[in-house]
Amino acid sequence: MKKSVFCALTAAALVASMVAGTACMAEERTTFIVGFDAEYPPYGYMDENGEYTGFDLELAQAVCDLQGWELVKTPIDWDSKDLELNSGAIDCIWNGFTMNGREEEYTWSVPYVDNSQVIVVAEDSGIESLEDLAGKIVGVQADSAALKLLTDDGDQAELGATFGTLQQFKDYNTAFAELQAGSIDASAIDIGVAQYQLKGKEGYKILDEALNSEQYAIGFRLGDDELCNTVNESLKTLLEDGTFDELAEKYELTDMVCLAEEIGALDGAAEAATEAATE
């Protein structure tokens, strides 16, 4: 597993900033505005009652309950997420947000889910491997990790260049609907979303070979360390009291979460730095 961005920081300074940041934010903040993709189950979506829910949103609510904040759920166009964040319209991007390849663009929380990009196809499509995608129409969400992976300098750009077309969609619900309609041959998508989309549906499969391995984290504005550290401390509390694991089980993500390992690595680095500083 890739090391957390936070393990690359000076651990002693991080611990000190967490303490100061937590106190400051607890005194001043009353709301927490989370920007999310409302078409991205199981992390964020609208349920049958017309309410926004999902693993990330329930986790955000649990953080707010700890801090005494009001959670403001703000659905955004995914390709406008940076504008929303940098304008101050939202406090963070929290919705199955891939940190790999974007490490320098945001201030990141500790990673909490191991993810990978996969290919979904119809079982009778004749597509059995990534090589079989040559000349095919592959759907992907605009400004997504999968799009980045398959274009420009992405790790799978050479594979993407073999496609007949790499077609962008506003959200993955639309991409899957197009796959069902037969207008595209495959969809490049996050594995958690793919598993959710395929649940209860027959005739579709995930190719055995994944496109990559990556991690989800919460993206804050660069330099917004106080808020990020407060949320990190809350995530640690939710891990310790069992809330995090309960939500992971509810949304069938137990095999993908990595928060315990990442928090453990962070704590170990902090302890080592503290010991070194006192020698």
Secondary structure as UniProt FT lines:
FT   HELIX           5..8
FT   HELIX           11..28
FT   STRAND          31..36
FT   STRAND          39..40
FT   TURN            41..43
FT   STRAND          44..46
FT   TURN            48..49
FT   STRAND          52..53
FT   HELIX           55..67
FT   STRAND          70..75
FT   HELIX           78..80
FT   HELIX           81..86
FT   TURN            87..88
FT   STRAND          92..93
FT   TURN            100..101
FT   TURN            103..105
FT   STRAND          107..108
FT   STRAND          113..115
FT   STRAND          117..122
FT   TURN            123..124
FT   HELIX           130..133
FT   TURN            134..135
FT   STRAND          137..141
FT   TURN            142..143
FT   HELIX           145..150
FT   TURN            152..153
FT   TURN            155..156
FT   HELIX           157..160
FT   TURN            161..162
FT   STRAND          165..169
FT   HELIX           172..181
FT   STRAND          186..190
FT   HELIX           191..198
FT   TURN            199..200
FT   STRAND          204..206
FT   STRAND          214..216
FT   STRAND          219..220
FT   TURN            222..223
FT   HELIX           225..240
FT   TURN            241..242
FT   HELIX           243..250
FT   TURN            251..252
FT   TURN            254..256
FT   HELIX           259..278
//
